[in-house]
Amino acid sequence: MLPEFIRAAAVAAVALPFVAFLSLGLWSFFAEAPSERATSRLVLSTLWLSLAALAAVAVAAARGGLVPAEVHVGTWFASGDYAFELELLLDGPSLTMLLLVAATTALVGQFSVTYLHRDPGFTRYFLLLALFDSGMLLLVGAGSLDLLFCGWELVGLTSTLLVGFFHERSGPVRSSLQVFSIYRLCDLGLLLGAVMLHLVAGTTDFTHAFARPLHGSIAVVLPLLLLLAAIGKSAQSPFGSWLPRAMEGPTASSALFYGALSVHAGVWLLIRMGPLYAHSPWARLAVIAVGAGTAVTSTVAGRVQSDAKVALGLATRAQVGLMFVECGLGWHRLALAHLVLHSIVRGHQLLRAPSSLHEALALRSAGLESHGAIDGLAQRLLPPQVLRWLYRAALDEFHKETLVDRMVVRPVLRASAWIDRQELRLSRQPHRPLTAPAERT
Amino acid sequence: MLDLAERHATEAAVSPEIRRIRAALAHASHLLPDQGPIAVFIHHNTLHAFEKLPFHEAVARGSQTYQARGYLDEDTFRALYESGRITAADLDEALRDWGPEDRPLGSCFGSARRLQRAAMLSGTAVPPEPVLRWLLAEDPAVIARRDLWRSALAVTASRPDATPSVAARAALVARQELEARSVDELVNPLLVRLCAAFLDQGVAHWAMPDRDGGLYRTWVELMSVRPAAPRPHWLVDLDRDLDSLARLSPEEAVVAALHEAEVPGSRWEEYVARALLALPGWAGMFSRLERHPHERAPGSPPAHLVDFLAVRLVLESYARRTLASERRDLHPAPAATGAIGRAWRLFSIARHLGLGADALRAWEPVDREGFERLDAFDEAARQRVWQEAYEGHYRAQLVVGLAQNRPAVVGPVDSPRFQGVFCFDDREESLRRHFEELDARHETFGAPGFFGVAMDFRSFEDGDFAPLCPVVVKPAHRVEELPVEPERGARFEGRRRLLARLRHSAHGSSRGLLHGLVALPLLGLSSALLLPLGLLAPRAVARIEGGLRDLLLERPETRLTAHRDEDDDPRGFSLGDQVQRVAATLQNIGLTRGFAPLVFVLGHGSTSANNPHRSAYDCGACGGRHGGPNARLFAEMANRPAVREGLARCGVEIPEGTWFIGGQHDTATDRITLADLNRVPSALRGELAALRGHLDVARARQAQERCRRFASAPRGLSPDGALGHVESRAASIGQPRPELGHVTVASGLVGRRALTRGLFLDRRAFVISYDPTQDEGGAVLERILAAAGPVGAGINLEYYFSRVDNARYGCGTKLPHNPVGLLGVMEGSSGDLRTGLPQQMIEIHEPMRLQLFVEAAPSTLLAICERQQGVRELVVGEWVRLVSIDPDTGAMQLFSRGAFRPITPAAEPVPVATDSLSWCDGRDGFLPPARIVGAVRHAA
């Protein structure tokens, strides 16, 4: 049993960033926007406090052998047989992840204070950072799939809003809408999966939900639904084309989300729901196929990119694909270790993405080229026609976006335009003039 | 489209249409940005397309062509007026300069000038109709003066409205813009990714194959590869046309696309310009690389603007066809119509002047006429007047400062102890001032940072030669930095390569799949250490890294291959050249006798972390690079006995006991490194130690002065604390403002140091040393202006335009920047290549033209303008404001509207302070010139 203050520390660590978000939000709403110093002090202090609390929990847990432990906070609501329990699950993996999330967010928050100085969206950025931190901590510390879903949604929301951070330009706004659409589509998998798990197992609590193995088609469908959610969040094929687009936000948030944390959420879901996959070889095969396919195509596509952030984004996608393969093979410990290391490395590299230009020049002056050995090998073995075909496909990221656009998006747009025309015809409304979107404020 | 194309393809040689395309391209390429690959950032006039026009006209043309603002907006100017930065006197003077004579008007308005002033101060810009309605219904200030509003309506109602064709034309233009934007949304992402991959110079691991045919040919071939790729919905017809497209040359494809879009021949130029200006950064890069192929690595694929245009127009034709088939009904919002707009303007003016409703109703015909003439005093005219007032205020402060700072006898320092030659960069102004405040016998000079030695230089660590001189000069000499002991040099080189290879295989290859996996544990450990430490203690990390590098690499002692013994050796300068270079520089700055025992020459450069625009902080006179090697070379040449003999024959007497030392000043960290110290004669070692001590004090104080402009620097920093702060700024990866750069620049002062010594100029001036008493015909001055003029004006104008409209002329905020190729930065994953300066570099800049004060008679200056075309365009077009200071009397005259006009300095005394730091202690913002009298002035 965990001592009381450790439980309190764990809950405080997860709740503090949300408290910061609420107080900063209410302050900005009812009074003048706070100064940069006040904003950054408020948010950063909660981030560092949260990290300190988690460190204390981890130390205590490691020494006393107190985990795995459930920390029950309360019941949000109950209806009939069902009750939404607010419960954290602290075990080895989740403590590791909690520490990673808290540390990375605090460091990027520190980076952002000078980086976003004098930006008109300073307060908005820190609001979203605090909300993201609470969402991500909830996601990795959740004791049930329901609570994980809440964290998942918060992360998706903040991700969208930070991609569209520069909302005075149309490019970021369009990219953020694309990101949001894919997130919603794939979150359907998580929602349906959670409902299904309730129906089958009676609870989504991680300590009880896997008591009885599933049978029949449910055993395959449920993991596949969860896989859909993981694909969306972790930018795997075929729904991964949003990742390069998401680089429209500030470098700091790109590093935090698409280098370090948010993009690994799918892997975490697979790790947590591991027991579900253990009994379904078909589901595991699907995970491995998705992961391997993404790893290979993203690596090839990444080799032709000439800009820093997209190249790093595709490299991230490829490594996450490898993590999917590891999860599919049941090597959860390895996947977790891979996740932690990769998160730190990629976050750091993305924060330093603006240096890529001078680093490349330094390489050139040292007489080194950036071509890899594999490229040389491929160029010697494959005929030029095949190389050119492969290059073109890689440049367009294997046409995934085009295919999704033509097979899904255009038909939907055409259908909605048709409905719009019918509505106009039936209601006989005079055509009201639309105003053009503002390009600059 | 393609049947016409086939017909064109079979026509003989260069048809008139192709000739017209070439002419259109030549014209349009002129309008594009002229910034090369960003590793070497060269400040230049952003509106170089219109540099032959006078300033205000060029700004108006630029606004029209680029849809950009050419001045600060009126609300900003009004706020500056409220804060006292612009006074009523400045405004009156600017109005006097702008317009016709003042005419008396009726009892309502008094005089035309009074009316104009009211128009400027009251905000007569008419808001859009919905805003106007809201103001009339809700704004309490407006509601309180309802009576006045009704009078204004009544009085202006009898004029007929704006003709309907104006409103229709506005709607047509708006619709065209919307359509263009929709086309851009489809075409731009695809085109950008194609251009980035094509122009890439070694960032991608796998370069685009077969690029030798140019962009158009490569694109068609890539699209033609079978099996066909899935196409976006608007490009599905492309496969059908690929064969015909392949048979055309790029120019023919352009012609065919123009015919298909049914553009009449007379509008081809305009259409081509518009198509190129949809992605000005990328188009500008193609144009630049076409004209300056040496800016790329050898073996790079050919870049031609016509290829870019051909691909763009072909893609546009498909996009237009798709959009035409989709029904879109868009009606833009109407602007406020004529009568209401006029009434609003009258209402604003009347409210500002405090007129009553009855007084307005009783206005006389002459009042009405005056008001109607205000139509000519439109927004552009008002902004011009504001800008002149804005500049006039600062210029007046500088005039009175210079006038009151002039010593009774203008001459050099008596028996100087240390002399320093600095670059004329505005950041060096404060270092020079602090150095001179330490002792009356310290003397400083300002010269262009390449110190007259234009050379292609390869440092010990570089792979290539790079020119270290202003961009307009082509160096004719090559200099290398070689190790004194070749074995140590070879060892260093080997270790450096090894380190680079390790780093590359760790970071660069983490993009590979399995390679990345294997490298992950080591990288994870290093990132887990470096990331938190680098963020929380950047200075310590930089120091440790530097220390480790020195320890492991052991940089050997080096020498420059400065001297050319035999004539056929391509390296170095011959003896005659050396004498000529040193003599020219020393004559330029007026240092031909009275040498101190130690003379140091400092070039400058800058270091910053995580900054693609790093080169924008470097020395503009060295072509956007570090000037240390030039200083070192100059000092070496000046120390050579044979050179000194030659100099004596030219009239420059350097005594035997004088020694020159070269070095470099890092403007970000304020570190000063002196070179070749082991060669200093033993007799001067004591003085050398003293010099270094003085330089350390001066640079610490300069850091303290700089820190008052940094919001994150704590108040009340000591000089050493300030040095620590600026070092951590330069080393921090999260700091987009590592130093101030030229953000404070506003003026240039060419003349003897005695005129400006002791004058606190707040790091706003390029201070160039020049002695008119040693320059009879003005030949020296001509050399100086021809070299320094374009550099200084380029820097000033780059900052001006990036400040007044950062979104169009500058490159926006640094936050979403994504370095692409080795060319520049774009926003996000497929945006335009951004040119100009980022938001973070120009935030506190006061956008003014360079106020250039030259100590020379007006006749001399006019003669130089006759002979030098570049200087003439700048001065006569009023891109810089030239003020002549008479060398004998100190009387000043401003060149304005074609002639020199005398200026009378104001009578109020200039503030006085004991030293620079006490003057600027604890004060933010720009400070007016002050006289530093406490410490020391030069004797006599």
Interface residues (C-beta under 8 A of the other chain):
Chain A: A103 L107 Q110 F111 S112 V113 T114 Y115 L116 H117 R118 D119 F165 F166 R169 S170 G171 P172 R174 S175 P244 R245 M247 E248 G249 P250 T251 A252 A295 V296 T299 G302 R303 V304 Q305 S306 D307 A308 K309 V310 A311 L312 L314 A315 A318 Q319 L322 H338 V340 L341 H342 I344 V345 G347 H348 Q349 L351 R352 A353 P354 S355 S356 L357 H358 E359 A360 L361 A362 L363 R364 S365 A366 G367 L368 E369 S370 H371 G372 I374 D375 P384 Q385 L387 R388 W389 Y391 R392 A393 A394 L395 D396 H399 T402 L403 D405 R406 R410 H431 P433 L434 T435 A436 E439 R440
Chain B: I38 A39 A174 E177 L178 R181 E185 R193 L194 A196 A197 D200 G202 V203 A204 H205 W206 A207 M208 P209 D210 E221 L222 M223 V225 R226 P227 A229 P230 R231 P232 H233 A297 D329 L330 H331 P332 A333 E461 D462 G463 D464 R496 R497 A500 R501 H504 H507 G508 S509 S510 R511 G512 L513 H515 G516 L517 L520 P521 L523 G524 S527 A528 L530 L531 P532 L535 L536 A609 N610 N611 P612 R614 A711 S712 S732 I733 G734 Q735 P736 R737 A807 T813 K814 L815 P816 H817 N818 P819 V820 G821 L822 V825 M826 E827 G828 S829 G831 Q840 E843
